[in-house]
């Protein structure tokens, strides 16, 4: 989940920060095999079929947001939810999120610290712009509050204030394990916000987070996302599609 409050790890010109904030161009920087696997799993099209991620290049009308966690969160997660199992470091393997700068940045990582008393999550989300050795690191301090609904967090989304809300419901759709005592090896987070003033979906964010960078994890999350109906959200809005992150050669900031 990339929000628009970037803090440079080291001092940089304001113009550089401005570029990080406003860049939302379409750019997929992963190997061909990973692209083909994700596409084939979710839309049945190969690379030559004109698809982007697992969504069509031409966006469709955004569907309505879920009314409750039960509409989208896996039943196993609803029954065995434990926010403490989200504690730790995750690498973002893919996303559908217009607040993240696709063309200019990469190496996205999420370091989640779960408060044992409240269940709140302090999420140090980092990205490198441009990626690789010559880039600069930026850290986005995100926060999520625990709710009474299993699998549902409330994230701070101040960039949506003009639309009448500062909160993003954050659904933890699936967690990559069926062992109730084990830390989650990966999580799919899904944010969906509708306007308070008109019947329209104004923001959708889908983030694939894994403790390890691997195609197996990406495949598992891709299949799960399709099974839980997320392809319909990825195939809508702007930019449409699933952006796959290449972590090869990445250098991450110390936190």
C-alpha positions in Angstrom: 0.0 0.0 0.0 1.8 3.1 -1.2 0.7 6.4 0.3 1.8 9.9 -0.6 3.8 10.9 2.4 7.4 9.9 1.4 10.2 10.6 3.7 13.7 10.4 2.3 16.2 8.3 4.2 18.8 10.8 3.4 18.4 14.4 2.3 17.4 15.0 -1.3 16.0 17.9 -3.3 12.3 18.6 -3.1 12.1 18.1 -6.8 13.2 14.5 -6.4 10.5 13.8 -3.8 7.9 15.5 -6.1 8.8 13.1 -8.9 8.4 10.1 -6.5 4.9 11.3 -5.5 3.4 12.1 -8.9 5.0 9.4 -11.1 2.3 6.8 -12.0 3.3 5.7 -15.4 2.9 2.1 -16.4 6.1 0.0 -16.3 6.6 -3.7 -15.7 10.2 -4.7 -14.9 10.1 -8.4 -14.2 11.4 -11.4 -16.2 9.3 -12.8 -19.0 8.7 -16.1 -17.2 7.2 -14.5 -14.1 5.0 -12.3 -16.3 3.7 -15.3 -18.3 3.0 -17.3 -15.2 0.9 -14.6 -13.5 -1.0 -13.8 -16.7 -1.7 -17.4 -17.6 -3.0 -18.2 -14.1 -5.5 -15.4 -14.0 -6.7 -14.5 -17.5 -5.6 -17.4 -19.7 -3.8 -15.1 -22.1 -0.2 -15.2 -23.1 2.1 -12.2 -23.3 1.2 -11.7 -27.0 -2.5 -11.5 -26.1 -2.2 -7.9 -25.0 -2.8 -8.4 -21.3 -1.1 -6.4 -18.5 -0.6 -8.4 -15.3 -3.8 -10.4 -15.1 -6.0 -7.6 -16.4 -6.9 -6.2 -19.7 -5.0 -3.1 -20.9 -8.3 -1.3 -21.3 -9.8 -0.6 -17.9 -13.4 -1.4 -17.1 -15.7 0.3 -14.7 -14.7 -0.3 -11.1 -16.9 -2.7 -9.2 -18.4 -1.8 -5.8 -16.4 -2.4 -2.7 -17.1 -5.3 -0.3 -19.7 -4.7 2.4 -17.8 -6.8 5.0 -14.7 -8.9 5.5 -16.8 -12.0 4.9 -17.3 -10.9 1.3 -13.6 -11.2 0.3 -11.5 -12.6 3.2 -10.8 -16.4 3.0 -13.0 -18.4 5.5 -9.9 -19.9 7.1 -8.5 -16.5 7.8 -11.9 -15.4 9.3 -11.8 -18.4 11.6 -8.1 -18.3 12.6 -7.2 -14.6 12.3 -4.2 -13.6 14.4 -2.7 -10.2 13.5 0.5 -11.0 15.5 1.4 -13.4 12.6 1.9 -10.4 10.3 4.8 -9.1 12.3 8.1 -9.0 10.3 9.6 -8.1 6.9 7.7 -8.7 3.7 8.8 -8.0 0.1 6.1 -6.6 -2.3 6.1 -9.0 -5.3 3.2 -7.3 -7.1 0.6 -4.6 -6.8 -2.3 -2.8 -8.3 -2.1 0.7 -6.6 -2.0 4.1 -8.3 -0.3 5.7 -5.4 2.9 3.7 -6.1 5.2 5.2 -8.8 5.7 2.4 -11.3 8.1 3.9 -13.9 10.6 5.5 -11.6 10.8 3.3 -8.4 11.1 -0.3 -7.3 12.5 -2.6 -4.6 9.3 -2.2 -2.5 9.5 -3.7 1.0 7.2 -3.6 4.0 8.5 -4.0 7.6 5.5 -4.5 9.8 5.7 -4.1 13.6 2.6 -5.3 15.4 1.9 -3.8 18.8 1.2 -6.8 21.1 -1.3 -4.8 23.2 -3.5 -3.1 20.6 -2.8 -5.1 17.5 -2.0 -1.9 15.6 0.6 -2.2 12.9 3.3 0.3 12.2 4.4 -0.4 8.7 7.7 1.0 7.4 7.1 0.8 3.6 10.2 1.5 1.6 11.0 1.9 -2.1 14.1 2.9 -4.1 14.0 5.6 -6.8 15.3 4.7 -9.3 15.8 1.0 -8.4 19.3 -0.6 -8.0 22.6 0.9 -7.0 22.2 4.5 -8.1 18.8 5.1 -6.5 17.7 6.7 -3.3 15.7 5.1 -0.6 12.4 6.5 0.6 10.4 5.3 3.6 6.6 5.8 3.9 5.3 5.4 7.5 2.0 3.6 7.2 -0.3 2.7 10.1 -3.1 0.2 10.5 -5.6 -0.3 13.4 -7.1 -3.6 14.4 -10.9 -3.9 14.1 -13.4 -6.3 15.6 -13.8 -8.0 12.3 -11.3 -10.8 11.6 -9.1 -10.1 8.6 -10.0 -6.4 8.5 -7.7 -3.5 9.4 -8.3 0.2 9.1 -5.4 2.0 7.3 -4.7 5.8 7.4 -5.4 7.3 3.9 -5.1 11.0 4.3 -4.8 11.5 0.5 -8.5 10.6 0.3 -9.6 13.4 2.5 -11.0 15.4 -0.4 -13.4 12.5 -1.0 -14.8 12.6 2.5 -12.7 9.9 4.3 -9.2 9.4 5.7 -9.6 5.7 6.3 -9.0 2.7 4.0 -10.5 -0.6 4.9 -7.6 -3.1 4.5 -8.8 -6.6 4.0 -6.2 -9.4 4.6 -7.6 -11.7 1.9 -5.3 -14.7 2.4 -2.2 -15.5 4.4 -0.4 -18.4 2.7 -0.7 -21.0 5.4 -3.3 -23.2 7.1 -1.3 -23.6 10.3 -3.0 -21.4 12.9 0.2 -21.3 15.0 2.5 -20.2 12.2 3.6 -16.7 11.1 2.0 -15.8 7.8 4.5 -16.6 4.9 2.7 -14.2 2.6 -0.4 -11.9 2.7 -2.6 -10.4 0.1 -3.9 -7.0 1.3 -6.8 -5.4 -0.5 -8.0 -1.8 0.1 -11.2 -0.5 -1.4 -12.9 2.9 -0.8 -16.1 4.3 -2.1 -17.0 8.0 -2.2 -19.3 9.2 0.6 -21.0 11.6 -1.8 -21.7 9.5 -4.8 -22.0 5.8 -5.7 -18.5 5.3 -7.0 -15.4 3.4 -6.1 -12.6 5.9 -5.8 -9.6 3.8 -4.7 -8.5 0.2 -5.0 -5.2 -1.0 -3.7 -4.0 -4.7 -4.0 -0.6 -5.7 -2.6 1.1 -9.0 -2.7 3.5 -9.3 0.2 5.9 -12.2 0.8 8.6 -13.0 3.4 10.7 -14.4 0.6 11.2 -13.3 -3.0 10.2 -16.3 -5.1 8.1 -17.2 -8.1 6.4 -19.9 -6.1 5.1 -17.3 -3.6 4.0 -15.1 -6.5 2.2 -18.0 -8.2 0.4 -18.9 -5.0 -0.8 -15.4 -4.4 -1.9 -15.0 -8.0 -4.0 -18.1 -7.8 -5.5 -17.0 -4.5 -6.3 -13.5 -5.8 -8.2 -15.0 -8.7 -10.0 -17.4 -6.4 -11.2 -14.6 -4.2 -12.5 -12.4 -7.0 -9.8 -9.8 -7.1 -9.2 -10.0 -10.8 -12.3 -8.0 -11.4 -10.8 -5.1 -9.4 -7.4 -5.3 -11.1 -9.1 -5.2 -14.5 -10.7 -1.9 -13.7 -9.7 1.7 -12.8 -6.5 3.4 -13.9 -3.9 2.2 -14.4 -5.4 -1.3 -14.9 -3.3 -4.4 -14.5 -1.0 -6.0 -12.0 2.4 -4.6 -11.7 5.1 -7.2 -11.0 8.2 -6.1 -9.0 11.7 -7.2 -9.9 13.8 -7.5 -6.7 17.0 -8.7 -8.3 19.9 -6.5 -7.3 17.8 -4.5 -4.9 19.5 -2.7 -1.9 17.1 -2.0 1.0 17.4 0.7 3.6 18.4 -0.2 7.2 15.4 0.1 9.6 
